[in-house]
Amino acid sequence: MLMDNGTLGPAKEVHGYADGAKINFVTWSPDGQHMAFTVRYEDKVDSSVNLSLWVANAESGEARPLCISENIRLNAIFELFVWVNDSTVLVCTIPSSRGNPPKKPLVPFGPRIRSNEHKNVVQMRATKEMLKDLHEEQLFDYYATSQLILVSMDGQVKPIAPPAIYTALDPSPNEKYLMLTSVHRPYSSIVSYERFPKKVELWTVDGTFIREVCDLPLAEDIPITSGSVRKGKRLIRWRPDMPSTLYWVEAQDGGDANVNVSPRDIVYMERADPLNDEKPQVLLELDLRYRRTSWCNGSHALVYEHWYKTRRTRTWVISPDCKDVSPQVLFERSSEDAYSNPGSPIMCRTPAGTFVIAKIKTKYEGTYILLKGQGATPKGSIPFLDLLNINTGVKERIWESSKEKYYESVLALMSYNPKCEIQLNQLKLLVSKESRREPAQYYIKIWPDKNQVQITNYSHPHPQLALLQKEVIRYQRKDGVKLTATLYLPPGYNPSEDGPLPCLIWSYPGEFKSREAAGQVRRSPNKFARISSNFPLLWLARGFAVLADPTIPIIGEGDQEANDRYIEQLVASAEAAVNEIVRRGVAHPNRIAVGGHSYGAFMTANLLAHAPHLFCCGIARSGAYNRTLTPFGFQKEVRTLWEATDTYIKMSPVMSANKIEKPILLIHGEDDSKVTTAMQSSQFYDALKGNGVPCRLVILPFERHHYAARESVMHVIWETDRWLEMFCASSSRNIQVMESTVDTARSPACEALAVSFTKIYSLVRLSVS
């Protein structure tokens, strides 16, 4: 509990469940008096693992199972549960009549047939097939179908609506209606469930069906062009400032971003139960693609639109309940321009549990709100808080982060008012504060004096590297584009005394429309350096220098397509980064490794092929290396293979496998369902091996695009460490030692870090347990 002076009240320990209970999905009731959560348990009959719903009293801390009956088992495939009001929870459960799962027939149902006899144009980004056959469709129905039940605090249970595959449960703010979203047949084998036929219905909380909001057909034909969307109603939401009013958007271009029309999107609004057959109200017509709405009240709301191809973004001020007030553009800018980003509005929680823009009461006339932003500047990010007059667009900066040592950021509004009207001189905000050597702590910042009350005191998670050296460096590539990177050096390291170190460069390319935007600084030198299992800072403890996230901008100005100069710009950016760290004397030019995940792995393979003089080895995780296997676009590339054949081929590392000479480690999740399927790494490995390239392929069982299991994470660390020890840490990179562990000499300053590596390695192991 937050006290009036900004301090935290006494902690309440939740009790009543068994020791060692596995708890998930914790949520607060709208009034904050209870919290619901799930507990995993083993079924006594068939030894399967199930979920039960529990509730804890915030005042006493006492927890108890909410659903007493053992026949009620939760279904966590999609939505699990949601608070309808302060004393009722809507829960997805496994239907009692479900029975045993369908068995795969010993004899196939028949041939698998896909047909396009009607000459439809269906272009899909490459992915693994979703539902392969009738048996998998039956399995999807079996496991994903839920029976909804309403459970009250006294344990009473009431079924509501027929069993279906519910993907979203949305109670109205006035707790009177339920908006239920479900998917149904016919399914597809080439798109995920998000594009299956989708039905949205309105029900009352007592189980009465009101009406069908929409029933959208299967959407296999959404164009691959950025900005293309599904036809029909989309993004259907409740207005958070009204009792039971729906709003949504509909494309006027058929969802095809290649079609030029005005308006492109229309935002509509309608009551849940329209009176006298009233038609939906048009809120706003947009020429760009709708993104979202931030609601304040009937007089003000902010509507955002964006167009990727031009990078234009607009923010509109509308008066949703005032028909005589015209919409006004509040901000219009390039979405790439981080320096001009005005920030996002501070939100306030309503008595209904929804969030609306907080209205700030000042001594001046007009309607004021607060905008918080990251504050990108040429000297680094400086988060800020602005007071904005929403009527005039005039802003006043009322707070910004320290520029010298700390990185402070506004997280949430802690002041409360039922009408969401907050006095400026009574403002309370939750903020975080960190430095490059101090982990983030949380504070309550209180106006008008902006005093801070610290509410956490976290210890350093890896004290062995508490004195690591961090610097945001700036340099320039040969075409004049300014670049940025974060350079990390081991504790106690001195270039003049210890000499250059082995270095690991880890990055991910980005696409831009302008050189100016590509050169902007989007990071802070004052942020805490946290060691994680998926980022390379762990190797500081091995005596490596680490160059993290050097900007690799791929720029396509005007009508130019960025990827037509991908290789040229990729190599130029990497050369600039390598030249800078060698010039500084911190990296040995013959002991620099490069690595990355996903598109960063694609980058790594291309750099080893087209810039072999820069790197001694590479580490590529979950990458796609043959773009002919993704013929309908990838990343931000919207042209097809047949429209840009040369680009697809030149960008594919597999086409240049014969040019790669330096060792490369390939790691991939076996069940990766993105365009980066495990087949990409397997085929690339075969191509490398066929050309005599030193390489190693690691396929992680049951893992997807990102690795989750403790065993997988720890094995990836082991493989990476082994690879770097063999081919980067040693000045002699003898291919014959691939199958042995190499112990290499280090500088005196880095020798002591070898012991620290084992300790931090153990901490990482605990963090992924």
Disulfide bonds with the S-S distance in Angstrom:
none
